[in-house]
Amino acid sequence: MRIIYFDIDSLRPDHLGCYGYHRNTSPNIDAIANEGIRFTNCYTSDAPCAPSRNALLTGQFGIHNGLIAHSDTAGDLFKEGKGRWFFSQLGDSCWANQFRKAGLKTVTISPFAERHSSYQWYAGFNEMYNTGGIGEEGAEEIMPIAKDWLQRNAKNDNWFLHINLWDPHTPYRVPEEYGEPFKEDPLPEWYTEEVRQKHWKGAGSWSAQEGLGYGEEHPYNNPEKYPRQPSQISSIEEARKMFDGYDTGIKYADDHIKMILDELKKQNVFEETTIIITADHGENLGELNIYYDHQTADYVTPRVPYIIKWPGITEELKGKRFDALHYQFDLGATLVEFAGSKTPNNWDAKSNAVSIKKLSDEGRDYLVLSQGAHTCQRSVRFSDYICIRSYHDGYHNYPDFMLFNIKDDPHEQRNLAEEKPELVDKAMRYLEEWHGEMMRSAKHPHDPMWFVINEGGPMHTRFGLKEYIQRLKDTGREDQAKLMLTKHPEILEIE
């Protein structure tokens, strides 16, 4: 058994051809999707980067494993405490170790552990390759290591290879000589000058006017080093720069995936190699006035592509799409079962292997999605809707409740919360049901969301706030400044 798991940071599914995108960003990914199966409603339980990958690592929601943020108490997993013997529970039940139990050698090629000081990511891996750029390297630095590993090991049996690419993640870093493959392509239809102007009057970190935050000068604001990266969306031309920069990152990653697929074919093992393509989270490209970042628990940030080509399992399902609701760690558990291992008892994840083999599109009745790094939000994804509850809006002036019909409005332009209070109530009942179940089954008496709120709010948005209030006033957004101070009077008390 041979498995390659492509983990492409910040890759949103609706910018791939196999999910209906109008630009030719992903011919090689699309080819794998045509040979395998794809899931259209797969979401990471906890966003963004570190919470997402640690949910996959542990098979648990962040409310159970403790890691829902990038800083402070909630930036680390809960300690096991009493009962932690010679080998930790994590060491035994971690995701990668389930593949080892199935007899596979496990390998990761990724800078993720160093980027987030999340070194527990290495648990269960036999070999670890840190590419050293803390997530700012390009595919041209990562794929040669993967290719070299395959040249030495591809013909061996029983291995699992995790390859982590970062090209769609800001800063957009594709080399200039790669050119502008999408300069003649139209922008997505939903994004108009009217949308941009509305956002320009809004507020918040990584919004249209504050495209790289509102604190100190951001290192990504470096046109010489990152010529594809806009610093704000001051015109439709700057919006094009964003869409082209992001899509070029996808195309660049896709080209380098072809390098690996070609190597598998050269080694005569392509047909018998399982290929998984997914992401840690998506990327807002204007939705909720968030630009080229992943700050919310909305429809866009937690939603990820999930493509599986598994010899002996997916041949009869070629090109089939599954539309039911899935957590990403559920599909991670499915891979474990396909490999011949078992889902550990302490996982929240539930394998869908049986239903897939029966050609049945079964999933969860609803999902609860969390964000604790840029905002403090939990949302409920159900039916055609997502309902977002903001406990701390990350200084974006969001209402406490937002409801969107993502079938009709996938880019979240119209908040229906006041029009459809019965659906908000339904979602909040789901959220309360989930929260009660989580806390009753928790091994720790605390909800880490309240750690984030009580320790100063989301880390990425808590600095330079007094100066930002003045900037809002200086740029004609007194209404936004007044609303922000009404919602967050603590800003005036910050030293």
RODO-2510 file (C-alpha; in nm, 4 decimals, decimal comma):
residues 495
     n   res          X          Y          Z
     1     m     0,0000     0,0000     0,0000
     2     r     0,1321     0,3435    -0,0970
     3     i    -0,0378     0,6711     0,0018
     4     i     0,0456     1,0333    -0,0849
     5     y    -0,1424     1,3023     0,1075
     6     f    -0,1166     1,6478    -0,0531
     7     d    -0,1928     1,9101     0,2137
     8     i    -0,2212     2,2479     0,0354
     9     d    -0,2460     2,5364     0,2775
    10     s    -0,5375     2,7824     0,2327
    11     l    -0,6821     2,6002    -0,0695
    12     r    -1,0525     2,6712    -0,1136
    13     p    -1,2437     2,4179    -0,3243
    14     d    -1,4414     2,6622    -0,5367
    15     h    -1,1173     2,7829    -0,6993
    16     l    -1,0512     2,4381    -0,8467
    17     g    -1,1830     2,3276    -1,1850
    18     c    -1,3226     2,0031    -1,0447
    19     y    -1,5401     2,2098    -0,8088
    20     g    -1,6688     2,4332    -1,0891
    21     y    -1,4198     2,7215    -1,1098
    22     h    -1,4084     2,9095    -1,4403
    23     r    -1,0291     2,9527    -1,4434
    24     n    -0,7954     2,6684    -1,5358
    25     t    -0,6113     2,6642    -1,2038
    26     s    -0,5869     2,2913    -1,1402
    27     p    -0,5639     2,0554    -1,4404
    28     n    -0,3613     1,7929    -1,2510
    29     i    -0,5781     1,8028    -0,9389
    30     d    -0,8835     1,7828    -1,1657
    31     a    -0,7439     1,4733    -1,3339
    32     i    -0,7092     1,2995    -0,9964
    33     a    -1,0662     1,4029    -0,9073
    34     n    -1,1906     1,2516    -1,2339
    35     e    -1,0222     0,9223    -1,1444
    36     g    -1,1402     0,9261    -0,7837
    37     i    -1,4105     1,0841    -0,5699
    38     r    -1,4562     1,4309    -0,4255
    39     f    -1,6438     1,5707    -0,1281
    40     t    -1,8216     1,9045    -0,1709
    41     n    -1,9153     1,9699     0,1925
    42     c    -1,6008     1,8899     0,3883
    43     y    -1,5024     2,1302     0,6683
    44     t    -1,2283     2,1481     0,9228
    45     s    -1,3842     2,1489     1,2686
    46     d    -1,1462     2,4172     1,3949
    47     a    -0,9830     2,6881     1,1868
    48     p    -0,7315     2,8087     1,0923
    49     c    -0,3898     2,6387     1,0528
    50     a    -0,2787     2,5059     1,3915
    51     p    -0,6292     2,4243     1,5212
    52     s    -0,7115     2,2473     1,1942
    53     r    -0,4076     2,0231     1,1765
    54     n    -0,4219     1,9454     1,5468
    55     a    -0,7868     1,8409     1,5101
    56     l    -0,6723     1,6019     1,2366
    57     l    -0,3753     1,4893     1,4478
    58     t    -0,5875     1,4107     1,7542
    59     g    -0,9135     1,3151     1,5824
    60     q    -1,0806     1,5562     1,8231
    61     f    -1,2621     1,8875     1,8236
    62     g    -1,0602     2,1769     1,9609
    63     i    -1,2990     2,1989     2,2558
    64     h    -1,1709     1,8522     2,3523
    65     n    -0,8013     1,8776     2,2622
    66     g    -0,7643     2,2385     2,3850
    67     l    -0,5923     2,3906     2,0811
    68     i    -0,8189     2,6421     1,9062
    69     a    -0,5861     2,9425     1,8654
    70     h    -0,2325     3,0498     1,7771
    71     s    -0,1353     3,1947     2,1145
    72     d    -0,1636     3,1819     2,4922
    73     t    -0,3322     2,8908     2,6712
    74     a    -0,5412     2,7832     2,3724
    75     g    -0,2311     2,7704     2,1512
    76     d    -0,1329     2,4341     2,3040
    77     l    -0,3043     2,1007     2,3489
    78     f    -0,4451     2,0255     2,6925
    79     k    -0,1985     1,8345     2,9082
    80     e    -0,2950     1,4748     2,9774
    81     g    -0,2199     1,5103     3,3476
    82     k    -0,2957     1,2238     3,5833
    83     g    -0,2930     0,8929     3,4005
    84     r    -0,0206     0,9989     3,1547
    85     w     0,2136     0,6975     3,1718
    86     f     0,5394     0,6140     2,9949
    87     f     0,3780     0,6564     2,6526
    88     s     0,1328     0,9421     2,6106
    89     q    -0,2176     0,8833     2,4856
    90     l    -0,1423     1,1197     2,1963
    91     g     0,1544     0,9086     2,0920
    92     d    -0,0693     0,6047     2,0624
    93     s    -0,3864     0,7593     1,9208
    94     c    -0,2431     1,0273     1,6900
    95     w    -0,3523     1,0146     1,3273
    96     a    -0,0177     0,9172     1,1723
    97     n     0,0288     0,6323     1,4183
    98     q    -0,2876     0,4648     1,2932
    99     f    -0,1169     0,4234     0,9550
   100     r     0,1878     0,2806     1,1326
   101     k    -0,0406     0,0319     1,3059
   102     a    -0,1578    -0,0689     0,9582
   103     g     0,2047    -0,1462     0,8704
   104     l     0,2943     0,1721     0,6798
   105     k     0,6115     0,3767     0,7103
   106     t     0,5001     0,7360     0,7767
   107     v     0,6754     1,0472     0,6415
   108     t     0,5956     1,4202     0,6591
   109     i     0,7537     1,6935     0,4459
   110     s     0,6334     2,0185     0,5999
   111     p     0,7414     2,3354     0,7866
   112     f     0,4145     2,3403     0,9808
   113     a     0,5464     2,2144     1,3162
   114     e     0,8069     2,4906     1,3349
   115     r     0,5761     2,7626     1,2001
   116     h     0,3327     2,7179     1,4880
   117     s     0,5658     2,5588     1,7468
   118     s     0,3252     2,2692     1,7103
   119     y     0,5897     2,0022     1,7343
   120     q     0,3394     1,7374     1,8366
   121     w     0,2576     1,7218     1,4641
   122     y     0,5556     1,4881     1,4321
   123     a     0,3851     1,2290     1,6541
   124     g     0,3489     0,9011     1,4697
   125     f     0,5833     0,9859     1,1819
   126     n     0,8918     0,7738     1,1148
   127     e     1,0602     1,0459     0,9094
   128     m     1,0201     1,4237     0,9375
   129     y     1,1539     1,6750     0,6857
   130     n     1,1315     2,0409     0,7900
   131     t     1,1764     2,2503     0,4763
   132     g     1,2839     2,5396     0,6977
   133     g     1,0888     2,8364     0,5602
   134     i     0,8217     2,8381     0,8340
   135     g     0,5518     2,8329     0,5681
   136     e     0,6890     3,1024     0,3392
   137     e     0,8733     2,8671     0,1053
   138     g     0,7420     2,7843    -0,2403
   139     a     0,6683     2,4507    -0,4002
   140     e     1,0042     2,4675    -0,5780
   141     e     1,1710     2,4276    -0,2366
   142     i     0,9444     2,1479    -0,1117
   143     m     0,8837     1,9218    -0,4084
   144     p     1,2501     1,8363    -0,4815
   145     i     1,2667     1,6844    -0,1329
   146     a     0,9511     1,4853    -0,2024
   147     k     1,0801     1,3782    -0,5445
   148     d     1,4106     1,2670    -0,3956
   149     w     1,2279     1,0643    -0,1308
   150     l     1,0195     0,8934    -0,3988
   151     q     1,3228     0,8169    -0,6114
   152     r     1,4655     0,6324    -0,3125
   153     n     1,1477     0,4733    -0,1785
   154     a     0,8593     0,4702    -0,4291
   155     k     0,9020     0,1058    -0,5254
   156     n     0,9042    -0,0028    -0,1638
   157     d     0,5683    -0,1154    -0,0352
   158     n     0,3682     0,0212     0,2576
   159     w     0,4352     0,3924     0,3022
   160     f     0,2346     0,7076     0,3808
   161     l     0,3835     1,0365     0,2554
   162     h     0,2424     1,3724     0,3710
   163     i     0,3469     1,6669     0,1476
   164     n     0,2603     2,0196     0,2629
   165     l     0,2468     2,3045     0,0054
   166     w     0,1890     2,6729     0,0877
   167     d     0,1688     2,8609    -0,2416
   168     p    -0,1966     2,9800    -0,2156
   169     h    -0,1276     3,1191     0,1343
   170     t    -0,0330     3,4835     0,1686
   171     p     0,2134     3,6245     0,0925
   172     y     0,1645     3,5280    -0,2708
   173     r     0,5155     3,4106    -0,3495
   174     v     0,5132     3,2501    -0,6954
   175     p     0,8293     3,3667    -0,8786
   176     e     0,7740     3,6589    -1,1192
   177     e     0,9174     3,4637    -1,4107
   178     y     0,6214     3,2266    -1,3873
   179     g     0,4193     3,4995    -1,5551
   180     e     0,0522     3,5955    -1,5278
   181     p    -0,1520     3,2923    -1,6378
   182     f    -0,4890     3,4552    -1,5584
   183     k    -0,4426     3,8139    -1,6744
   184     e    -0,7019     3,7688    -1,9510
   185     d    -0,9541     3,5785    -1,7383
   186     p    -1,2519     3,7574    -1,5831
   187     l    -1,2878     3,7933    -1,2084
   188     p    -1,5465     3,5812    -1,0273
   189     e    -1,8903     3,7188    -1,1127
   190     w    -1,9902     3,7820    -0,7523
   191     y    -1,7090     4,0318    -0,6921
   192     t    -1,8071     4,3747    -0,8242
   193     e    -1,7037     4,7342    -0,7726
   194     e    -2,0168     4,7794    -0,5630
   195     v    -1,8987     4,5021    -0,3279
   196     r    -1,5515     4,6551    -0,3076
   197     q    -1,6830     5,0029    -0,2264
   198     k    -1,9063     4,8649     0,0472
   199     h    -1,6087     4,6858     0,2012
   200     w    -1,3940     5,0000     0,1718
   201     k    -1,6256     5,1673     0,4220
   202     g    -1,5964     4,8759     0,6642
   203     a    -1,3465     4,7980     0,9374
   204     g    -1,1188     4,5296     1,0727
   205     s    -0,7858     4,3646     1,0262
   206     w    -0,7279     4,2377     0,6719
   207     s    -1,0342     4,4216     0,5441
   208     a    -1,0378     4,6245     0,2211
   209     q    -0,8627     4,9332     0,3653
   210     e    -0,6511     4,7405     0,6157
   211     g    -0,5433     4,4626     0,3812
   212     l    -0,2396     4,3626     0,5871
   213     g    -0,3632     4,4391     0,9347
   214     y    -0,3905     4,7644     1,1285
   215     g    -0,0967     4,7335     1,3641
   216     e     0,2699     4,7824     1,2846
   217     e     0,3913     4,7720     0,9254
   218     h     0,3413     4,4182     0,8022
   219     p     0,6410     4,2300     0,6545
   220     y     0,4233     4,1128     0,3643
   221     n     0,3898     4,4758     0,2525
   222     n     0,7051     4,4461     0,0449
   223     p     0,6427     4,4950    -0,3299
   224     e     0,9986     4,4028    -0,4209
   225     k     0,9889     4,0716    -0,2346
   226     y     0,6189     3,9977    -0,2901
   227     p     0,5123     4,1770    -0,6109
   228     r     0,1949     3,9665    -0,6386
   229     q     0,0722     4,0596    -0,2893
   230     p    -0,1636     4,3604    -0,2545
   231     s    -0,1605     4,5618     0,0682
   232     q    -0,5183     4,6901     0,0370
   233     i    -0,8056     4,6682    -0,2085
   234     s    -0,8182     5,0325    -0,3159
   235     s    -0,9480     4,9565    -0,6660
   236     i    -1,0858     4,6760    -0,8782
   237     e    -0,7332     4,6457    -1,0209
   238     e    -0,6025     4,5644    -0,6738
   239     a    -0,8821     4,3094    -0,6357
   240     r    -0,7652     4,1513    -0,9612
   241     k    -0,4142     4,1395    -0,8205
   242     m    -0,5517     3,9442    -0,5236
   243     f    -0,7531     3,6949    -0,7294
   244     d    -0,4694     3,6493    -0,9795
   245     g    -0,2114     3,6113    -0,7014
   246     y    -0,4173     3,3499    -0,5203
   247     d    -0,5117     3,1557    -0,8339
   248     t    -0,1526     3,1648    -0,9591
   249     g    -0,0477     3,0092    -0,6280
   250     i    -0,2928     2,7248    -0,6890
   251     k    -0,1707     2,6770    -1,0466
   252     y     0,1915     2,6751    -0,9293
   253     a     0,1170     2,4118    -0,6646
   254     d    -0,0764     2,2110    -0,9238
   255     d     0,2229     2,2159    -1,1609
   256     h     0,4448     2,0778    -0,8860
   257     i     0,1920     1,8087    -0,8019
   258     k     0,2367     1,6991    -1,1635
   259     m     0,6086     1,6616    -1,0915
   260     i     0,5254     1,4074    -0,8213
   261     l     0,2638     1,2283    -1,0320
   262     d     0,5163     1,2019    -1,3159
   263     e     0,7720     1,0537    -1,0772
   264     l     0,5197     0,7923    -0,9645
   265     k     0,4581     0,7027    -1,3275
   266     k     0,8307     0,6871    -1,3942
   267     q     0,8638     0,4455    -1,1014
   268     n     0,5691     0,2426    -1,2406
   269     v     0,3692     0,2780    -0,9186
   270     f     0,1160     0,5508    -1,0104
   271     e    -0,1775     0,3187    -1,0744
   272     e    -0,1379     0,1457    -0,7387
   273     t    -0,0712     0,4619    -0,5323
   274     t    -0,3483     0,6228    -0,3293
   275     i    -0,3639     1,0006    -0,3729
   276     i    -0,5393     1,2378    -0,1334
   277     i    -0,5710     1,6133    -0,2030
   278     t    -0,7031     1,8479     0,0635
   279     a    -0,6182     2,1585     0,2689
   280     d    -0,6013     2,2779     0,6278
   281     h    -0,8654     2,5465     0,5605
   282     g    -0,9959     2,7727     0,2860
   283     e    -0,9335     3,1431     0,2262
   284     n    -1,1633     3,4438     0,2300
   285     l    -1,1160     3,6559    -0,0805
   286     g    -1,3514     3,9370     0,0151
   287     e    -1,6208     3,7369     0,1931
   288     l    -1,7260     3,9129     0,5163
   289     n    -1,4778     4,1872     0,4212
   290     i    -1,1803     3,9580     0,4879
   291     y    -0,9145     3,9659     0,2172
   292     y    -0,6552     3,6928     0,1537
   293     d    -0,6831     3,5550     0,5054
   294     h    -0,8781     3,3028     0,7136
   295     q    -1,0343     3,4782     1,0095
   296     t    -1,3868     3,3450     1,0515
   297     a    -1,5962     3,0346     1,1138
   298     d    -1,7999     3,1072     0,8031
   299     y    -1,8742     2,9003     0,4939
   300     v    -1,5435     2,9864     0,3257
   301     t    -1,2613     2,9581     0,5812
   302     p    -1,3412     2,6108     0,7256
   303     r    -1,4473     2,4545     0,3924
   304     v    -1,1802     2,2457     0,2215
   305     p    -1,1539     2,0280    -0,0880
   306     y    -1,1233     1,6555    -0,0283
   307     i    -1,0309     1,4276    -0,3170
   308     i    -0,9533     1,0562    -0,2857
   309     k    -0,8155     0,8215    -0,5499
   310     w    -0,7750     0,4840    -0,3778
   311     p    -0,6975     0,1753    -0,5907
   312     g    -0,9387    -0,1048    -0,5162
   313     i    -1,1937     0,1289    -0,3593
   314     t    -1,2735     0,4258    -0,5842
   315     e    -1,2476     0,2724    -0,9352
   316     e    -1,6216     0,2035    -0,9453
   317     l    -1,6920     0,5564    -0,8253
   318     k    -1,4814     0,7505    -1,0775
   319     g    -1,5782     1,1169    -1,0773
   320     k    -1,8490     1,0710    -0,8129
   321     r    -1,9218     1,3606    -0,5792
   322     f    -2,0441     1,3267    -0,2234
   323     d    -2,2508     1,6215    -0,0998
   324     a    -2,3308     1,5188     0,2586
   325     l    -2,1788     1,7118     0,5503
   326     h    -1,8392     1,5891     0,6710
   327     y    -1,5721     1,7040     0,9110
   328     q    -1,2234     1,6734     0,7704
   329     f    -1,1191     1,4494     1,0583
   330     d    -1,4088     1,2164     0,9679
   331     l    -1,2521     1,1665     0,6278
   332     g    -0,9149     1,1309     0,8011
   333     a    -1,0676     0,8460     1,0023
   334     t    -1,2040     0,7033     0,6765
   335     l    -0,8509     0,6860     0,5341
   336     v    -0,7345     0,5067     0,8489
   337     e    -1,0054     0,2446     0,8026
   338     f    -0,9354     0,2090     0,4296
   339     a    -0,5712     0,1425     0,5267
   340     g    -0,6807    -0,1429     0,7521
   341     s    -0,6489     0,0255     1,0912
   342     k    -0,9151     0,1354     1,3416
   343     t    -1,0465     0,4638     1,4757
   344     p    -0,9202     0,5095     1,8352
   345     n    -1,1819     0,5214     2,1091
   346     n    -1,0884     0,8741     2,2174
   347     w    -1,1547     1,0290     1,8741
   348     d    -1,4552     1,2471     1,7954
   349     a    -1,4000     1,1537     1,4304
   350     k    -1,6304     0,8976     1,2683
   351     s    -1,5242     0,6969     0,9656
   352     n    -1,7422     0,7048     0,6527
   353     a    -1,5677     0,4064     0,4950
   354     v    -1,8706     0,1766     0,5084
   355     s    -2,1113     0,4264     0,3514
   356     i    -1,8637     0,5137     0,0741
   357     k    -1,8141     0,1484    -0,0116
   358     k    -2,1939     0,1096    -0,0221
   359     l    -2,2072     0,4095    -0,2624
   360     s    -2,4173     0,5878    -0,0025
   361     d    -2,3849     0,9643     0,0433
   362     e    -2,4151     0,9721     0,4224
   363     g    -2,2748     1,2305     0,6595
   364     r    -2,3486     1,4369     0,9697
   365     d    -2,6880     1,6002     1,0285
   366     y    -2,5144     1,9291     1,1072
   367     l    -2,1636     2,0549     1,1768
   368     v    -2,0259     2,2949     1,4367
   369     l    -1,7262     2,4924     1,3126
   370     s    -1,4970     2,6993     1,5349
   371     q    -1,2469     2,9852     1,4979
   372     g    -1,0331     3,1154     1,7822
   373     a    -0,7240     3,2747     1,6262
   374     h    -0,8671     3,5864     1,4543
   375     t    -1,2210     3,5952     1,5931
   376     c    -1,4011     3,3904     1,8560
   377     q    -1,6828     3,2298     1,6615
   378     r    -1,8745     2,9080     1,6397
   379     s    -2,1040     2,8400     1,3508
   380     v    -2,3570     2,5751     1,2611
   381     r    -2,3646     2,4387     0,9074
   382     f    -2,7001     2,2740     0,8372
   383     s    -2,9298     2,2244     0,5385
   384     d    -2,8613     2,5128     0,2953
   385     y    -2,7478     2,7475     0,5722
   386     i    -2,4655     2,8531     0,7939
   387     c    -2,5361     3,0479     1,1133
   388     i    -2,2394     3,2237     1,2747
   389     r    -2,2311     3,3154     1,6436
   390     s    -1,9642     3,5755     1,7243
   391     y    -1,8514     3,5772     2,0872
   392     h    -1,5710     3,8183     1,9932
   393     d    -1,5814     3,9707     1,6455
   394     g    -1,2066     4,0352     1,6186
   395     y    -1,2860     4,4081     1,5874
   396     h    -1,4686     4,3640     1,2563
   397     n    -1,8001     4,5050     1,3850
   398     y    -1,9863     4,1857     1,2996
   399     p    -2,3326     4,1396     1,4490
   400     d    -2,3578     3,8699     1,7139
   401     f    -2,5561     3,6464     1,4778
   402     m    -2,5213     3,6059     1,1028
   403     l    -2,7194     3,3676     0,8827
   404     f    -2,6478     3,2957     0,5176
   405     n    -2,8148     3,0752     0,2591
   406     i    -2,5001     2,9349     0,1062
   407     k    -2,6871     2,7627    -0,1758
   408     d    -2,8114     3,0964    -0,3104
   409     d    -2,5446     3,3190    -0,1563
   410     p    -2,2171     3,1252    -0,1194
   411     h    -2,0148     3,4462    -0,0853
   412     e    -2,2183     3,5622     0,2140
   413     q    -2,3422     3,8945     0,0865
   414     r    -2,6821     3,8991     0,2597
   415     n    -2,7248     3,8364     0,6315
   416     l    -3,0670     3,6775     0,6859
   417     a    -3,0553     3,6632     1,0672
   418     e    -3,3253     3,9255     1,1215
   419     e    -3,5448     3,7926     0,8381
   420     k    -3,5337     3,4314     0,9523
   421     p    -3,5064     3,4265     1,3333
   422     e    -3,6566     3,0766     1,3425
   423     l    -3,3506     2,9423     1,1566
   424     v    -3,1156     3,1254     1,3913
   425     d    -3,3005     2,9662     1,6838
   426     k    -3,2724     2,6241     1,5209
   427     a    -2,9000     2,6673     1,4679
   428     m    -2,8458     2,7818     1,8259
   429     r    -3,0319     2,4750     1,9528
   430     y    -2,7924     2,2612     1,7487
   431     l    -2,4988     2,4567     1,8917
   432     e    -2,6227     2,4117     2,2487
   433     e    -2,6829     2,0408     2,1878
   434     w    -2,3285     2,0006     2,0537
   435     h    -2,1731     2,2069     2,3321
   436     g    -2,3504     2,0086     2,6002
   437     e    -2,2367     1,6819     2,4461
   438     m    -1,8792     1,8082     2,4159
   439     m    -1,8526     1,9274     2,7748
   440     r    -2,0142     1,6128     2,9174
   441     s    -1,7581     1,3983     2,7345
   442     a    -1,4592     1,6301     2,7912
   443     k    -1,1532     1,5186     2,9898
   444     h    -1,0897     1,8813     3,0867
   445     p    -1,3452     2,1062     3,2640
   446     h    -1,2854     2,4143     3,0460
   447     d    -1,4006     2,5358     2,7069
   448     p    -1,0833     2,6827     2,5505
   449     m    -1,2895     2,9486     2,3693
   450     w    -1,3207     3,1310     2,7004
   451     f    -0,9447     3,1174     2,7518
   452     v    -0,9046     3,3188     2,4318
   453     i    -1,1666     3,5758     2,5323
   454     n    -1,0448     3,6119     2,8908
   455     e    -0,6776     3,6398     2,7897
   456     g    -0,7299     3,9435     2,5681
   457     g    -0,9227     3,8199     2,2679
   458     p    -0,7985     3,6769     1,9384
   459     m    -0,4218     3,7202     1,9192
   460     h    -0,3983     3,8403     1,5590
   461     t    -0,6272     4,1413     1,6120
   462     r    -0,5576     4,2715     1,9613
   463     f    -0,2662     4,5103     1,8947
   464     g    -0,2647     4,8773     1,7900
   465     l    -0,6340     4,9245     1,8616
   466     k    -0,6220     5,2795     1,9993
   467     e    -0,4299     5,3928     1,6940
   468     y    -0,6750     5,2079     1,4732
   469     i    -0,9713     5,3904     1,6239
   470     q    -0,8007     5,7146     1,5272
   471     r    -0,7284     5,5839     1,1792
   472     l    -1,0964     5,5027     1,1336
   473     k    -1,1844     5,8588     1,2259
   474     d    -0,9131     6,0040     1,0015
   475     t    -1,0384     5,8053     0,7028
   476     g    -1,4028     5,9083     0,7315
   477     r    -1,5234     5,6005     0,9153
   478     e    -1,6388     5,7609     1,2376
   479     d    -1,9444     5,5344     1,2375
   480     q    -1,7199     5,2282     1,2422
   481     a    -1,5081     5,3771     1,5228
   482     k    -1,8181     5,4528     1,7300
   483     l    -1,9606     5,1035     1,6778
   484     m    -1,6285     4,9399     1,7650
   485     l    -1,5992     5,1362     2,0891
   486     t    -1,9600     5,0527     2,1746
   487     k    -1,8923     4,6815     2,1269
   488     h    -1,5430     4,6941     2,2807
   489     p    -1,5128     4,9710     2,5420
   490     e    -1,2021     4,7928     2,6736
   491     i    -1,0078     4,9447     2,3818
   492     l    -0,9852     5,2771     2,5706
   493     e    -0,8306     5,0979     2,8702
   494     i    -0,5518     4,9292     2,6732
   495     e    -0,2084     5,0533     2,7733
***
